[in-house]
Amino acid sequence: MSTPRTAIVVGGASGIGWASAKALAADGCRVVVADLNGDGAKARAAELGDPHTAAQVDVTDEASVQRLFDETGDVDVVVSCAGFSNVGLIVDMPVEDFRSVIDVCLTGAFIVAKHAGRHLRDGGVLVSMSSLNGRQPGAGMSAYCAAKAGLSMLTQVAALELGPKGIRVNAIAPGFVHTPLTEAAAMVPGVVEEYVENTAIGRAGQPEDIAEAVVFLCSPKASWLTGEVLDLNGGAHLKRYPDVMGHVMKLAEQS
């Protein structure tokens, strides 16, 4: 009987990360659910049952990320999902608010990639979550757009550097997916509706849509695929991004 692959899902306590953890567990991986919310990670690991485990990790703290990988040991799969966004016009945004998004979504992803590259076995896979906003700008979303565009390029550089070790590195760029991260945006009238209007498929995404792609990218079926940023958004990259800031300002005027 073959030994189960070991997978770390960073940001695994909710949303796309949790859907990915469940899907990888169902695919036979032993999953470490890692999240800033340590209690949430423990609860999710308990849902999965043995042999799955939990860990608390802060991707903005390299010592925390290093501890996660050192305690786990050699791994086969790393899924990097930690992220958040804020909304504000460039001329009004405090620098610390901009940096806070960059620290998690770009620098945090770099730190995870750094230590994943040191612990992934030959044939291992790193999958990061970029975004439709890595290629489509949204007014009021300067930090998130810049971070995700940077992560898309970081993915390609990491694929070049880690390829000789037999490690594949890819990213997924989801469009609007219903998760706790997007819950606030979804409550703003018009945002989801405008997104759906600008997709070819005509619907927003669910975390499971992304998790299925994670499983594929981490499988032998994708063994010749690296350095790819997969647009997974119902065809939204073919049209235009919703005017999120406009809808937020309209709601504020009505309040």
Secondary structure, 3 states (H helix, E strand, C coil): CCCCCEEEEECCCCHHHHHHHHHHHHCCCEEEEEECCHHHHHHHHHHHCCCCEEEECCCCCHHHHHHHHHHHCCEEEEEECCCCCCCECCCCCCHHHHHHHHHHHHHHHHHHHHHHHHHEEEEEEEEEECCHHHCCCCCCEHHHHHHHHHHHHHHHHHHHHHHHHCCEEEEEEECCECCHHHHHHHCCCCHHHHHHHCCCCCCCECHHHHHHHHHHHCCHHHCCCCCCEEEECCCHHHCCCCCHHHHHHHHHHHC
